[in-house]
């Protein structure tokens, strides 16, 4: 049986996620950006929380761990770095499997935004929870890792099937779209950004996205194709990515 995802907005621009294994009814929270919002989502759904699955240590992802665990008794799993600010019951590494009832999530090392950042991939249900590694039309800032590390992480995600639903942790898409238009003039990118602006004007979320949609229009995944326009003809993919990331960091449009 498949999983069901309950998405909710919290903080200023975060998305929280509850994931329910339909076979057993057990649920997991992907990160705890706001403990009160997570607990309210549990009340709204009536789902019993068995797991907290952290992607990385930042407070808007693991800051609610203690309060949610105290209220639910859920087990907390995630990268070892989470212990910098919050409780963690089990540290995870790439290739390990996290079971939520009968649903299996493979741990993918997606460091770069933070050194220990991980993502959770459910191959059976074509879903990946990516925290702050990949955004709709964007990617996370390199707060701790290198451009080469982040490019490797993004490449792992890009290798997933195109139909894979990508559950990002923030609604950054309109800003990402404005940057994409500044560096990439492909008609597919223009069409995607128009869809984004229209959705936001209607107050609709732009998340989840898909791997296929991001490969087609995300300037960070398309970085090698944009290298020449950035004066880096023939650059290695990681070097091209670094240039696109630097351009985004300086972008004020």
Steps between C-alpha positions, in 0.01 A plus 500: 500500500625853429593782730289812547664840547346784700672830418459812712653846504678625811743766619550767233557279196553140617300196403449223752410147398324211666531170317260214571559136409159395378562133581550554873375853564830604656626851426830686488584868512762610252689751716346705780516862379238613752392265777160665545427474128606135490281414797207687349544307175491178700176609663357601162580163342457276803814314395713330771860621479761224510804677352666836460729490196744791501684615189754730669578691816370850431247629757222533241535126436592342834406770749171336592644154566488510880147639525353265239670198657375600844145525369497184286782269607617482138846364421733758343734398217728714286861596437737515797530878460149544642645445848658845473163650596241228563442145624560210261431133572674347198762643265464409133746465214468465124351173382318419821127430492245662727177302539169670570268206538533333159633810322876501438707818470857483374741751650692707243798709608425845357756711681587851389247726668630343821772237506275220624175581318303193390191435288242221523397313184196273479552317171172308517295818526722720281562763768809667643520737796797726438505759779709795380709323236272544198225760462252562222721692253771529765734335745626567850776744584843356574516581869745220582580291195680562172362552152640163397325328791168668419530421130555134591191511723284664235623248244384215724154653517494572125570131438169400661209423265347809339158430652638515855312757709741740670389633838708810571504676835438861392282712272784683327382436146398847385839644598672202340296556184613861472861388522446219248373751246813708546738219400299262282293606199376157399126507412436215742639711782287797402186285491580348839557839661170628365325204662677577828404868503139414418481239777643738758262776390217258577653420839581143396812306602760414236615195694521208446680507171647205307849392404405527132372856539816605681731341244314695232506845660706523820811711426706311756433163338547662159825670603725315251273619218526860623878504540576669169264787575681550830837522325594144598486314169635149551489524879459189712143450624586582862678819388196603296277430798724711723465792259120471495489475880723807534277692256191410702669605826563844350163530322271780621223486240 
